Amino acid sequence: METDRDDGRSPSQLRPLSCSRNVLHRAHGSASWSQGDTKVLAAVYGPKAGTKKNENPEKACVEVIWKPKRGQID
């Protein structure tokens, strides 16, 4: 027997999904994606000149900042 979840969805129902592109004005490219309370924002800035000695311009650098909805940042 199937029972509803705490948010009222049945076990076979997905959380609401949405996505958008070009959401940030200063980025060269950006996108947002959300499904229920899970939200992701991605942005691309560059290309720009390397700032570190021996930095390889053929490689990319990815910075990830994770912030939980509640509690402290790990």
C-alpha positions in Angstrom: 0.0 0.0 0.0 1.4 3.4 -1.0 1.3 6.2 1.6 1.9 9.9 1.0 5.1 11.5 2.1 5.3 14.3 4.7 5.0 16.9 2.0 1.9 15.2 0.5 3.6 13.6 -2.5 3.0 9.9 -3.3 6.1 7.7 -3.4 6.1 7.9 -7.2 5.9 11.7 -7.4 9.0 13.9 -7.9 9.6 17.2 -6.1 8.8 20.3 -8.3 11.7 21.0 -10.8 12.8 24.3 -12.3 15.9 25.6 -14.1 17.0 28.9 -15.7 20.0 30.1 -17.6 21.8 33.5 -17.6 20.6 34.4 -14.1 23.6 36.4 -13.1 24.4 39.6 -15.0 28.2 39.9 -14.3 29.0 36.2 -15.1 30.0 35.1 -18.6 27.5 32.3 -18.2 25.2 31.1 -15.4 22.4 28.8 -14.6 20.2 27.8 -11.6 18.5 24.5 -10.9 16.1 23.6 -8.1 14.1 20.6 -7.1 12.1 21.0 -3.9 14.3 22.7 -1.3 17.5 21.7 -3.2 19.0 24.7 -5.1 22.1 24.9 -7.3 23.6 28.1 -8.8 26.5 27.8 -11.2 28.5 30.6 -12.9 31.4 31.0 -15.3 33.8 33.9 -15.1 36.6 34.2 -17.6 38.8 33.6 -19.3 41.2 35.7 -17.4 45.0 35.8 -17.2 46.7 33.5 -14.7 47.6 35.0 -11.4 49.9 32.3 -9.9 53.4 31.5 -10.9 53.6 28.3 -13.1 49.8 28.4 -13.6 48.8 26.4 -16.7 46.4 28.4 -18.9 45.0 25.2 -20.4 43.5 24.1 -17.1 40.4 25.3 -15.3 39.9 26.1 -11.6 36.6 25.2 -10.0 35.5 26.8 -6.7 32.6 25.2 -4.9 30.8 27.0 -2.0 28.3 24.8 -0.2 25.8 26.4 2.2 23.3 24.2 4.0 19.8 25.5 4.5 20.2 25.0 8.3 23.1 24.5 10.6 26.8 25.4 10.2 28.9 25.4 7.1 31.3 22.4 7.0 
